[in-house]
Amino acid sequence: MYQQVPMVEIDGMYLVQTRAILRYIASKYNLYGKDLKEQALIDMYVEGMRDLYDIIMLQPLCLPQDRKETLRVIAERANQRFLPVYEKALKDPGKNYLVGNQLSWADILLLEFILMVEECKPGILSAFPKLQIIPSIDTAVSSKLESASSPGFRNSFSLAVKESHQWMIKLLKKQRKYLTLKKACMLSTRVLY
């Protein structure tokens, strides 16, 4: 459509634009809330993460003399504007998800967001105990993937996502790197270049 990547072929369609792809996959696999209100909240959190995510993604491209200042700005904004929002969303006892009572794509992107911020400023999560949620998100993702073999899910999709998820966990444990949901989904479908 726009002669660009990522382009994903899924369900007989060619989808472009990362968030369109993610939103479609999230809707298809019940990661996009139970109603319109939850979807709006999920979108709000996802777009909020994008604001800082864009700065983080540009950071490696900055001039060497600007790197320290860029990292300072990222840490400051994360500490003052972004992390408190997500900490507050998870403040209720027993609440493990940003929206509702089940895993959403906002939670999965929050995992990526946390890892990126932590990579820019190690230890930044010490003031945000609720955001130290990698184990609970990992458990929820694993549970979601286990249910992916039920009727209505493509077994090939399920297997590819499970393999991608296992690879992601190895990276998390060994290198503190990450494979995003969008990359896992693209690995599990046919990506066209």
TIRO-2110 file (N, C-alpha, C; in Angstrom, 1 decimal):
// TIRO-2110
0.8, -1.2, 0.0, N, 1, A
0.0, 0.0, 0.0, CA, 1, A
0.9, 1.3, 0.0, C, 1, A
1.8, 1.3, 1.0, N, 2, A
2.6, 2.5, 1.0, CA, 2, A
4.1, 2.2, 0.6, C, 2, A
4.3, 1.0, 0.0, N, 3, A
5.6, 0.5, -0.4, CA, 3, A
6.6, 0.6, 0.7, C, 3, A
6.2, 0.0, 1.9, N, 4, A
7.1, 0.1, 3.0, CA, 4, A
7.0, -1.2, 3.8, C, 4, A
7.9, -1.3, 4.8, N, 5, A
7.9, -2.4, 5.7, CA, 5, A
7.7, -1.8, 7.1, C, 5, A
7.1, -2.5, 8.1, N, 6, A
6.7, -3.8, 7.9, CA, 6, A
5.4, -4.0, 7.1, C, 6, A
5.3, -5.0, 6.4, N, 7, A
4.1, -5.4, 5.7, CA, 7, A
3.9, -6.9, 6.1, C, 7, A
2.7, -7.2, 6.6, N, 8, A
2.4, -8.5, 7.1, CA, 8, A
1.2, -9.1, 6.3, C, 8, A
1.3, -10.3, 5.8, N, 9, A
0.2, -11.0, 5.2, CA, 9, A
-0.5, -11.8, 6.3, C, 9, A
-1.7, -11.5, 6.6, N, 10, A
-2.5, -12.3, 7.6, CA, 10, A
-3.9, -12.3, 7.2, C, 10, A
-4.5, -13.5, 7.3, N, 11, A
-5.9, -13.7, 7.0, CA, 11, A
-6.3, -13.1, 5.6, C, 11, A
-5.4, -13.3, 4.7, N, 12, A
-5.7, -12.9, 3.3, CA, 12, A
-5.5, -11.4, 3.0, C, 12, A
-5.0, -10.7, 4.0, N, 13, A
-4.8, -9.2, 3.9, CA, 13, A
-3.3, -8.9, 4.0, C, 13, A
-3.0, -7.8, 3.4, N, 14, A
-1.6, -7.2, 3.5, CA, 14, A
-1.8, -6.0, 4.4, C, 14, A
-1.2, -6.1, 5.6, N, 15, A
-1.3, -4.9, 6.5, CA, 15, A
0.0, -4.2, 6.6, C, 15, A
0.0, -2.9, 6.6, N, 16, A
1.1, -2.1, 6.9, CA, 16, A
0.8, -1.2, 8.0, C, 16, A
1.9, -0.5, 8.5, N, 17, A
1.8, 0.4, 9.7, CA, 17, A
1.7, -0.5, 11.0, C, 17, A
2.8, -0.3, 11.8, N, 18, A
3.0, -1.2, 12.9, CA, 18, A
1.8, -1.2, 13.9, C, 18, A
1.2, -0.1, 14.2, N, 19, A
0.1, -0.1, 15.2, CA, 19, A
-1.1, -0.7, 14.6, C, 19, A
-1.4, -0.5, 13.3, N, 20, A
-2.5, -1.2, 12.6, CA, 20, A
-2.3, -2.7, 12.7, C, 20, A
-1.1, -3.2, 12.4, N, 21, A
-0.8, -4.6, 12.5, CA, 21, A
-1.1, -5.1, 14.0, C, 21, A
-0.5, -4.4, 14.9, N, 22, A
-0.6, -4.8, 16.3, CA, 22, A
-2.1, -4.8, 16.8, C, 22, A
-2.8, -3.7, 16.4, N, 23, A
-4.2, -3.6, 16.8, CA, 23, A
-5.0, -4.8, 16.2, C, 23, A
-4.8, -5.1, 15.0, N, 24, A
-5.5, -6.2, 14.3, CA, 24, A
-5.2, -7.5, 15.1, C, 24, A
-3.9, -7.8, 15.3, N, 25, A
-3.6, -9.0, 16.0, CA, 25, A
-4.1, -9.1, 17.4, C, 25, A
-4.0, -7.9, 18.1, N, 26, A
-4.6, -7.8, 19.5, CA, 26, A
-6.1, -8.1, 19.5, C, 26, A
-6.8, -7.5, 18.5, N, 27, A
-8.2, -7.8, 18.4, CA, 27, A
-8.5, -9.3, 18.1, C, 27, A
-7.8, -9.8, 17.2, N, 28, A
-8.0, -11.2, 16.8, CA, 28, A
-7.8, -12.2, 17.9, C, 28, A
-6.8, -11.9, 18.8, N, 29, A
-6.4, -12.8, 19.8, CA, 29, A
-6.8, -12.4, 21.2, C, 29, A
-7.8, -11.6, 21.3, N, 30, A
-8.4, -11.2, 22.5, CA, 30, A
-7.4, -10.4, 23.5, C, 30, A
-6.6, -9.5, 22.9, N, 31, A
-5.7, -8.7, 23.7, CA, 31, A
-6.1, -7.3, 23.6, C, 31, A
-7.3, -7.0, 23.3, N, 32, A
-7.7, -5.6, 23.0, CA, 32, A
-8.9, -5.2, 23.8, C, 32, A
-9.1, -5.7, 25.0, N, 33, A
-10.2, -5.3, 25.9, CA, 33, A
-11.5, -5.9, 25.5, C, 33, A
-12.4, -5.9, 26.5, N, 34, A
-13.7, -6.5, 26.3, CA, 34, A
-14.8, -5.6, 25.7, C, 34, A
-14.5, -4.3, 25.8, N, 35, A
-15.5, -3.4, 25.2, CA, 35, A
-14.8, -2.1, 24.7, C, 35, A
-15.6, -1.2, 24.2, N, 36, A
-15.0, 0.0, 23.6, CA, 36, A
-14.3, 0.9, 24.7, C, 36, A
-14.8, 0.9, 25.9, N, 37, A
-14.1, 1.7, 26.9, CA, 37, A
-12.7, 1.1, 27.2, C, 37, A
-12.6, -0.2, 27.4, N, 38, A
-11.3, -0.8, 27.6, CA, 38, A
-10.4, -0.6, 26.4, C, 38, A
-10.9, -0.6, 25.2, N, 39, A
-10.1, -0.4, 24.0, CA, 39, A
-9.5, 1.0, 24.0, C, 39, A
-10.4, 2.0, 24.4, N, 40, A
-9.9, 3.4, 24.5, CA, 40, A
-8.8, 3.5, 25.5, C, 40, A
-8.9, 2.9, 26.7, N, 41, A
-7.9, 3.0, 27.7, CA, 41, A
-6.6, 2.3, 27.2, C, 41, A
-6.7, 1.2, 26.6, N, 42, A
-5.6, 0.5, 26.0, CA, 42, A
-4.9, 1.4, 25.0, C, 42, A
-5.6, 2.0, 24.1, N, 43, A
-5.0, 2.9, 23.1, CA, 43, A
-4.3, 4.1, 23.8, C, 43, A
-5.0, 4.6, 24.9, N, 44, A
-4.4, 5.7, 25.6, CA, 44, A
-3.0, 5.3, 26.2, C, 44, A
-2.9, 4.2, 26.8, N, 45, A
-1.7, 3.8, 27.4, CA, 45, A
-0.6, 3.5, 26.3, C, 45, A
-1.0, 2.8, 25.2, N, 46, A
-0.1, 2.5, 24.1, CA, 46, A
0.4, 3.8, 23.5, C, 46, A
-0.4, 4.8, 23.2, N, 47, A
0.0, 6.0, 22.6, CA, 47, A
0.9, 6.8, 23.6, C, 47, A
0.6, 6.7, 24.9, N, 48, A
1.4, 7.4, 25.9, CA, 48, A
2.8, 6.9, 25.9, C, 48, A
2.9, 5.5, 25.8, N, 49, A
4.3, 4.9, 25.8, CA, 49, A
5.0, 5.3, 24.5, C, 49, A
4.3, 5.5, 23.5, N, 50, A
4.9, 5.9, 22.2, CA, 50, A
5.6, 7.2, 22.3, C, 50, A
5.1, 8.2, 23.1, N, 51, A
5.8, 9.5, 23.2, CA, 51, A
7.2, 9.3, 23.7, C, 51, A
7.5, 8.5, 24.7, N, 52, A
8.8, 8.3, 25.2, CA, 52, A
9.6, 7.3, 24.4, C, 52, A
8.9, 6.3, 23.9, N, 53, A
9.5, 5.3, 23.0, CA, 53, A
10.2, 5.9, 21.8, C, 53, A
9.5, 6.9, 21.2, N, 54, A
10.1, 7.6, 20.0, CA, 54, A
11.5, 8.3, 20.4, C, 54, A
11.5, 8.9, 21.5, N, 55, A
12.8, 9.5, 22.0, CA, 55, A
13.9, 8.5, 22.2, C, 55, A
13.5, 7.4, 22.9, N, 56, A
14.4, 6.3, 23.1, CA, 56, A
15.0, 5.7, 21.8, C, 56, A
14.1, 5.5, 20.9, N, 57, A
14.5, 4.9, 19.6, CA, 57, A
15.5, 5.8, 18.8, C, 57, A
15.4, 7.1, 19.0, N, 58, A
16.3, 8.1, 18.3, CA, 58, A
17.6, 8.3, 19.0, C, 58, A
17.6, 7.9, 20.3, N, 59, A
18.8, 8.1, 21.1, CA, 59, A
20.1, 7.5, 20.5, C, 59, A
20.1, 6.3, 20.0, N, 60, A
21.4, 5.8, 19.4, CA, 60, A
21.9, 6.6, 18.2, C, 60, A
21.0, 7.4, 17.6, N, 61, A
21.4, 8.2, 16.4, CA, 61, A
21.9, 9.6, 16.8, C, 61, A
21.8, 10.0, 18.1, N, 62, A
22.3, 11.3, 18.5, CA, 62, A
23.8, 11.3, 18.4, C, 62, A
24.3, 12.5, 18.4, N, 63, A
25.8, 12.7, 18.4, CA, 63, A
26.4, 12.3, 19.7, C, 63, A
27.6, 11.7, 19.7, N, 64, A
28.2, 11.2, 20.9, CA, 64, A
28.2, 12.3, 22.0, C, 64, A
28.5, 13.5, 21.7, N, 65, A
28.5, 14.6, 22.7, CA, 65, A
27.1, 14.9, 23.3, C, 65, A
26.0, 14.5, 22.6, N, 66, A
24.7, 14.7, 23.1, CA, 66, A
24.1, 13.5, 23.8, C, 66, A
24.7, 12.4, 23.7, N, 67, A
24.2, 11.1, 24.3, CA, 67, A
23.9, 11.2, 25.8, C, 67, A
24.8, 11.8, 26.6, N, 68, A
24.6, 11.9, 28.0, CA, 68, A
23.3, 12.7, 28.3, C, 68, A
23.2, 13.8, 27.6, N, 69, A
22.0, 14.7, 27.9, CA, 69, A
20.7, 14.0, 27.4, C, 69, A
20.8, 13.3, 26.3, N, 70, A
19.6, 12.6, 25.8, CA, 70, A
19.2, 11.6, 26.8, C, 70, A
20.1, 10.8, 27.4, N, 71, A
19.8, 9.8, 28.4, CA, 71, A
19.2, 10.4, 29.6, C, 71, A
19.7, 11.6, 30.0, N, 72, A
19.2, 12.3, 31.2, CA, 72, A
17.8, 12.7, 30.9, C, 72, A
17.5, 13.3, 29.8, N, 73, A
16.1, 13.7, 29.4, CA, 73, A
15.2, 12.5, 29.4, C, 73, A
15.6, 11.4, 28.9, N, 74, A
14.8, 10.2, 28.9, CA, 74, A
14.5, 9.7, 30.3, C, 74, A
15.5, 9.7, 31.1, N, 75, A
15.3, 9.3, 32.5, CA, 75, A
14.4, 10.2, 33.3, C, 75, A
14.6, 11.5, 33.1, N, 76, A
13.8, 12.5, 33.7, CA, 76, A
12.3, 12.4, 33.3, C, 76, A
12.0, 12.3, 32.0, N, 77, A
10.7, 12.2, 31.6, CA, 77, A
10.0, 10.8, 32.0, C, 77, A
10.8, 9.8, 32.0, N, 78, A
10.3, 8.5, 32.4, CA, 78, A
9.9, 8.6, 33.9, C, 78, A
10.8, 9.1, 34.7, N, 79, A
10.6, 9.2, 36.2, CA, 79, A
9.4, 10.2, 36.5, C, 79, A
9.3, 11.3, 35.8, N, 80, A
8.3, 12.3, 36.2, CA, 80, A
7.0, 12.2, 35.5, C, 80, A
6.9, 11.7, 34.3, N, 81, A
5.7, 11.7, 33.5, CA, 81, A
5.1, 10.3, 33.2, C, 81, A
6.0, 9.4, 32.9, N, 82, A
5.4, 8.1, 32.4, CA, 82, A
5.3, 7.0, 33.4, C, 82, A
6.4, 6.7, 34.1, N, 83, A
6.4, 5.6, 35.0, CA, 83, A
5.3, 5.8, 36.1, C, 83, A
5.2, 7.0, 36.7, N, 84, A
4.1, 7.2, 37.7, CA, 84, A
2.7, 6.9, 37.2, C, 84, A
2.4, 7.1, 35.9, N, 85, A
1.1, 6.8, 35.4, CA, 85, A
0.9, 5.3, 35.4, C, 85, A
1.9, 4.5, 35.0, N, 86, A
1.7, 3.1, 34.9, CA, 86, A
1.7, 2.5, 36.3, C, 86, A
2.5, 3.0, 37.2, N, 87, A
2.5, 2.6, 38.6, CA, 87, A
1.1, 2.8, 39.2, C, 87, A
0.6, 4.0, 39.0, N, 88, A
-0.8, 4.3, 39.5, CA, 88, A
-1.8, 3.3, 39.0, C, 88, A
-1.7, 3.0, 37.7, N, 89, A
-2.7, 2.1, 37.1, CA, 89, A
-2.7, 0.7, 37.7, C, 89, A
-1.6, 0.3, 38.2, N, 90, A
-1.4, -1.0, 38.8, CA, 90, A
-1.5, -1.0, 40.3, C, 90, A
-1.9, 0.1, 40.9, N, 91, A
-1.8, 0.3, 42.4, CA, 91, A
-2.7, -0.6, 43.2, C, 91, A
-3.9, -0.9, 42.7, N, 92, A
-4.8, -1.7, 43.5, CA, 92, A
-4.3, -3.1, 43.7, C, 92, A
-4.5, -3.6, 45.0, N, 93, A
-4.0, -4.9, 45.3, CA, 93, A
-4.5, -6.0, 44.4, C, 93, A
-3.7, -6.8, 43.9, N, 94, A
-4.1, -7.9, 43.0, CA, 94, A
-4.3, -7.5, 41.6, C, 94, A
-4.1, -6.2, 41.3, N, 95, A
-4.2, -5.8, 39.9, CA, 95, A
-2.9, -6.0, 39.2, C, 95, A
-2.9, -6.8, 38.1, N, 96, A
-1.7, -7.1, 37.4, CA, 96, A
-1.7, -6.6, 36.0, C, 96, A
-2.8, -5.9, 35.6, N, 97, A
-2.9, -5.5, 34.2, CA, 97, A
-3.3, -4.0, 34.2, C, 97, A
-2.9, -3.3, 33.1, N, 98, A
-3.2, -1.9, 33.0, CA, 98, A
-4.7, -1.7, 32.9, C, 98, A
-5.4, -2.5, 32.1, N, 99, A
-6.8, -2.3, 31.8, CA, 99, A
-7.5, -3.6, 32.1, C, 99, A
-8.6, -3.6, 32.9, N, 100, A
-9.4, -4.7, 33.1, CA, 100, A
-8.7, -5.8, 33.9, C, 100, A
-9.1, -7.0, 33.7, N, 101, A
-8.6, -8.1, 34.5, CA, 101, A
-7.9, -9.2, 33.6, C, 101, A
-7.5, -8.8, 32.4, N, 102, A
-6.8, -9.7, 31.6, CA, 102, A
-5.7, -9.0, 30.8, C, 102, A
-4.8, -9.8, 30.3, N, 103, A
-3.7, -9.3, 29.5, CA, 103, A
-4.1, -8.6, 28.3, C, 103, A
-3.5, -7.4, 28.0, N, 104, A
-3.8, -6.7, 26.8, CA, 104, A
-2.5, -6.4, 26.1, C, 104, A
-2.6, -5.9, 24.9, N, 105, A
-1.4, -5.5, 24.2, CA, 105, A
-0.7, -4.3, 24.8, C, 105, A
-1.4, -3.6, 25.6, N, 106, A
-0.8, -2.5, 26.4, CA, 106, A
0.2, -3.0, 27.4, C, 106, A
-0.2, -4.1, 28.0, N, 107, A
0.7, -4.8, 29.0, CA, 107, A
1.9, -5.3, 28.4, C, 107, A
1.8, -5.9, 27.2, N, 108, A
3.0, -6.4, 26.5, CA, 108, A
3.9, -5.3, 26.1, C, 108, A
3.3, -4.2, 25.6, N, 109, A
4.1, -3.1, 25.2, CA, 109, A
4.8, -2.4, 26.5, C, 109, A
4.0, -2.5, 27.6, N, 110, A
4.6, -2.0, 28.8, CA, 110, A
5.9, -2.7, 29.2, C, 110, A
5.9, -4.0, 29.0, N, 111, A
7.1, -4.8, 29.2, CA, 111, A
8.2, -4.3, 28.4, C, 111, A
8.0, -4.1, 27.1, N, 112, A
9.0, -3.6, 26.2, CA, 112, A
9.5, -2.2, 26.7, C, 112, A
8.5, -1.4, 27.0, N, 113, A
8.8, 0.0, 27.5, CA, 113, A
9.7, 0.0, 28.7, C, 113, A
9.3, -0.9, 29.7, N, 114, A
10.1, -1.0, 30.9, CA, 114, A
11.5, -1.4, 30.6, C, 114, A
11.7, -2.4, 29.8, N, 115, A
13.0, -2.9, 29.4, CA, 115, A
13.9, -1.8, 28.7, C, 115, A
13.2, -1.0, 27.9, N, 116, A
13.9, 0.1, 27.2, CA, 116, A
14.4, 1.2, 28.1, C, 116, A
13.5, 1.5, 29.0, N, 117, A
13.8, 2.6, 30.0, CA, 117, A
14.9, 2.1, 30.9, C, 117, A
14.8, 0.9, 31.4, N, 118, A
15.8, 0.3, 32.3, CA, 118, A
17.2, 0.2, 31.6, C, 118, A
17.1, 0.0, 30.3, N, 119, A
18.4, -0.1, 29.5, CA, 119, A
19.0, 1.3, 29.5, C, 119, A
18.2, 2.3, 29.4, N, 120, A
18.7, 3.7, 29.3, CA, 120, A
19.2, 4.2, 30.7, C, 120, A
18.5, 3.7, 31.7, N, 121, A
18.9, 4.2, 33.1, CA, 121, A
18.7, 3.0, 34.1, C, 121, A
19.7, 2.2, 34.2, N, 122, A
19.6, 1.0, 35.1, CA, 122, A
19.2, 1.4, 36.5, C, 122, A
18.3, 0.7, 37.1, N, 123, A
17.8, 1.0, 38.5, CA, 123, A
16.6, 2.0, 38.5, C, 123, A
16.2, 2.5, 37.4, N, 124, A
15.1, 3.5, 37.4, CA, 124, A
13.8, 3.0, 38.0, C, 124, A
13.6, 1.7, 38.0, N, 125, A
12.4, 1.1, 38.5, CA, 125, A
12.3, 1.0, 40.0, C, 125, A
13.4, 1.3, 40.7, N, 126, A
13.5, 1.1, 42.1, CA, 126, A
12.4, 1.9, 42.9, C, 126, A
12.0, 3.0, 42.3, N, 127, A
10.9, 3.8, 42.9, CA, 127, A
9.5, 3.4, 42.5, C, 127, A
9.5, 2.3, 41.7, N, 128, A
8.2, 1.9, 41.1, CA, 128, A
8.0, 0.4, 41.3, C, 128, A
7.7, 0.0, 42.5, N, 129, A
7.6, -1.5, 42.8, CA, 129, A
6.6, -2.2, 42.0, C, 129, A
5.4, -1.6, 41.6, N, 130, A
4.4, -2.3, 40.8, CA, 130, A
4.9, -2.5, 39.4, C, 130, A
5.8, -1.7, 38.9, N, 131, A
6.3, -1.9, 37.6, CA, 131, A
7.4, -2.9, 37.4, C, 131, A
7.8, -3.5, 38.5, N, 132, A
8.7, -4.6, 38.5, CA, 132, A
7.9, -5.9, 38.2, C, 132, A
7.3, -5.9, 37.1, N, 133, A
6.3, -6.9, 36.8, CA, 133, A
6.7, -7.9, 35.7, C, 133, A
7.9, -8.0, 35.4, N, 134, A
8.3, -8.9, 34.3, CA, 134, A
7.8, -10.3, 34.5, C, 134, A
7.9, -10.9, 35.7, N, 135, A
7.4, -12.3, 35.9, CA, 135, A
5.9, -12.4, 35.7, C, 135, A
5.1, -11.4, 36.2, N, 136, A
3.7, -11.6, 36.0, CA, 136, A
3.3, -11.4, 34.6, C, 136, A
3.9, -10.5, 33.8, N, 137, A
3.6, -10.4, 32.4, CA, 137, A
4.0, -11.6, 31.7, C, 137, A
5.2, -12.1, 32.0, N, 138, A
5.7, -13.4, 31.3, CA, 138, A
4.7, -14.5, 31.6, C, 138, A
4.2, -14.7, 32.8, N, 139, A
3.3, -15.7, 33.1, CA, 139, A
2.0, -15.5, 32.3, C, 139, A
1.5, -14.3, 32.2, N, 140, A
0.3, -14.0, 31.5, CA, 140, A
0.5, -14.3, 30.0, C, 140, A
1.6, -13.9, 29.4, N, 141, A
1.9, -14.2, 28.0, CA, 141, A
2.0, -15.7, 27.8, C, 141, A
2.7, -16.4, 28.7, N, 142, A
2.8, -17.8, 28.5, CA, 142, A
1.4, -18.5, 28.6, C, 142, A
0.5, -18.0, 29.5, N, 143, A
-0.8, -18.6, 29.6, CA, 143, A
-1.6, -18.3, 28.3, C, 143, A
-1.5, -17.1, 27.8, N, 144, A
-2.2, -16.7, 26.6, CA, 144, A
-1.7, -17.6, 25.4, C, 144, A
-0.5, -17.9, 25.4, N, 145, A
0.1, -18.7, 24.3, CA, 145, A
-0.4, -20.1, 24.4, C, 145, A
-0.5, -20.6, 25.7, N, 146, A
-1.0, -22.0, 25.9, CA, 146, A
-2.4, -22.1, 25.4, C, 146, A
-3.2, -21.1, 25.5, N, 147, A
-4.6, -21.2, 25.1, CA, 147, A
-4.7, -21.0, 23.5, C, 147, A
-3.6, -20.6, 22.9, N, 148, A
-3.6, -20.4, 21.5, CA, 148, A
-3.8, -21.6, 20.7, C, 148, A
-3.7, -22.8, 21.3, N, 149, A
-3.9, -24.0, 20.5, CA, 149, A
-5.4, -24.4, 20.5, C, 149, A
-6.2, -23.7, 21.2, N, 150, A
-7.6, -24.0, 21.3, CA, 150, A
-8.3, -23.7, 19.9, C, 150, A
-9.5, -24.3, 19.7, N, 151, A
-10.1, -24.0, 18.4, CA, 151, A
-10.3, -22.5, 18.1, C, 151, A
-10.1, -22.2, 16.9, N, 152, A
-10.2, -20.8, 16.5, CA, 152, A
-8.9, -20.1, 16.3, C, 152, A
-7.8, -20.7, 16.8, N, 153, A
-6.5, -20.2, 16.6, CA, 153, A
-5.7, -21.1, 15.6, C, 153, A
-5.0, -20.4, 14.8, N, 154, A
-4.2, -21.2, 13.8, CA, 154, A
-3.0, -21.8, 14.5, C, 154, A
-2.9, -23.1, 14.4, N, 155, A
-1.8, -23.8, 15.1, CA, 155, A
-0.4, -23.3, 14.7, C, 155, A
-0.3, -23.0, 13.4, N, 156, A
1.0, -22.5, 12.9, CA, 156, A
1.4, -21.2, 13.6, C, 156, A
0.3, -20.3, 13.7, N, 157, A
0.6, -19.1, 14.4, CA, 157, A
1.0, -19.3, 15.9, C, 157, A
0.2, -20.2, 16.5, N, 158, A
0.5, -20.5, 17.9, CA, 158, A
1.9, -21.0, 18.1, C, 158, A
2.3, -22.0, 17.3, N, 159, A
3.7, -22.5, 17.4, CA, 159, A
4.8, -21.5, 17.1, C, 159, A
4.6, -20.7, 16.1, N, 160, A
5.6, -19.6, 15.8, CA, 160, A
5.7, -18.6, 16.9, C, 160, A
4.5, -18.2, 17.5, N, 161, A
4.5, -17.3, 18.6, CA, 161, A
5.2, -17.9, 19.8, C, 161, A
4.9, -19.2, 20.1, N, 162, A
5.5, -19.8, 21.2, CA, 162, A
7.0, -19.9, 21.1, C, 162, A
7.5, -20.2, 19.9, N, 163, A
8.9, -20.2, 19.6, CA, 163, A
9.5, -18.8, 19.8, C, 163, A
8.8, -17.8, 19.3, N, 164, A
9.3, -16.4, 19.4, CA, 164, A
9.3, -16.0, 20.9, C, 164, A
8.3, -16.4, 21.6, N, 165, A
8.2, -16.1, 23.0, CA, 165, A
9.4, -16.7, 23.8, C, 165, A
9.7, -18.0, 23.5, N, 166, A
10.8, -18.7, 24.2, CA, 166, A
12.1, -18.0, 23.8, C, 166, A
12.3, -17.6, 22.6, N, 167, A
13.5, -16.8, 22.2, CA, 167, A
13.5, -15.5, 23.0, C, 167, A
12.4, -14.8, 23.1, N, 168, A
12.4, -13.6, 23.8, CA, 168, A
12.8, -13.8, 25.3, C, 168, A
12.3, -14.8, 25.9, N, 169, A
12.7, -15.1, 27.3, CA, 169, A
14.2, -15.3, 27.4, C, 169, A
14.8, -16.1, 26.5, N, 170, A
16.2, -16.3, 26.5, CA, 170, A
17.0, -15.0, 26.4, C, 170, A
16.5, -14.1, 25.6, N, 171, A
17.2, -12.8, 25.4, CA, 171, A
17.0, -12.0, 26.7, C, 171, A
15.9, -12.0, 27.3, N, 172, A
15.7, -11.3, 28.6, CA, 172, A
16.6, -11.8, 29.7, C, 172, A
16.7, -13.1, 29.8, N, 173, A
17.6, -13.6, 30.8, CA, 173, A
19.0, -13.5, 30.5, C, 173, A
19.5, -13.6, 29.3, N, 174, A
20.9, -13.6, 29.0, CA, 174, A
21.4, -12.2, 28.7, C, 174, A
20.7, -11.4, 28.0, N, 175, A
21.3, -10.1, 27.5, CA, 175, A
20.5, -8.9, 27.9, C, 175, A
19.3, -9.1, 28.6, N, 176, A
18.4, -8.0, 28.9, CA, 176, A
18.0, -7.2, 27.7, C, 176, A
17.9, -7.9, 26.6, N, 177, A
17.4, -7.3, 25.4, CA, 177, A
16.0, -7.8, 25.2, C, 177, A
15.3, -7.3, 24.2, N, 178, A
13.9, -7.6, 24.0, CA, 178, A
13.5, -7.9, 22.6, C, 178, A
12.5, -8.7, 22.4, N, 179, A
11.8, -8.9, 21.2, CA, 179, A
10.4, -8.4, 21.4, C, 179, A
10.0, -7.4, 20.7, N, 180, A
8.7, -6.9, 20.9, CA, 180, A
7.6, -7.8, 20.4, C, 180, A
6.4, -7.5, 20.9, N, 181, A
5.2, -8.2, 20.4, CA, 181, A
5.1, -8.1, 18.9, C, 181, A
5.3, -6.9, 18.4, N, 182, A
5.1, -6.7, 17.0, CA, 182, A
6.2, -7.6, 16.2, C, 182, A
7.4, -7.7, 16.7, N, 183, A
8.4, -8.5, 16.0, CA, 183, A
8.0, -10.0, 16.2, C, 183, A
7.5, -10.4, 17.3, N, 184, A
7.1, -11.8, 17.5, CA, 184, A
5.9, -12.1, 16.6, C, 184, A
5.0, -11.2, 16.4, N, 185, A
3.9, -11.4, 15.5, CA, 185, A
4.3, -11.4, 14.1, C, 185, A
5.3, -10.5, 13.7, N, 186, A
5.8, -10.5, 12.4, CA, 186, A
6.6, -11.8, 12.1, C, 186, A
7.3, -12.4, 13.1, N, 187, A
8.0, -13.6, 12.9, CA, 187, A
7.0, -14.8, 12.7, C, 187, A
5.8, -14.6, 13.2, N, 188, A
4.8, -15.7, 13.2, CA, 188, A
3.9, -15.6, 12.0, C, 188, A
4.0, -14.6, 11.2, N, 189, A
3.3, -14.5, 10.0, CA, 189, A
4.2, -14.2, 8.8, C, 189, A
3.8, -14.2, 7.6, N, 190, A
4.6, -14.0, 6.5, CA, 190, A
4.9, -12.5, 6.3, C, 190, A
6.1, -12.1, 6.5, N, 191, A
6.5, -10.7, 6.3, CA, 191, A
6.9, -10.5, 4.9, C, 191, A
6.4, -9.5, 4.2, N, 192, A
6.7, -9.2, 2.8, CA, 192, A
7.6, -8.0, 2.7, C, 192, A
8.7, -8.1, 2.0, N, 193, A
9.6, -7.0, 1.8, CA, 193, A
9.5, -6.6, 0.4, C, 193, A
END
